């Protein structure tokens, strides 16, 4: 049970940090979600949005962060 508690604390801390980052990105003029390469299709009855370029950028940044954390933890 102690391990589950610690996991929930860490998950909450990660969620708070992610929320703060999203708030800061929203206030800044960073065009995440509106990059060239993001696909938007507007039809008569709806809109389909697929943030392809944004997904790639976020994936690369997170991969670098996880790599650096793993490297400095040893």
Beta strands, then each sheet from edge to edge (+ up, - down):
strand 1: 39-42
strand 2: 47-50
sheet 1: 1+ 2-
end
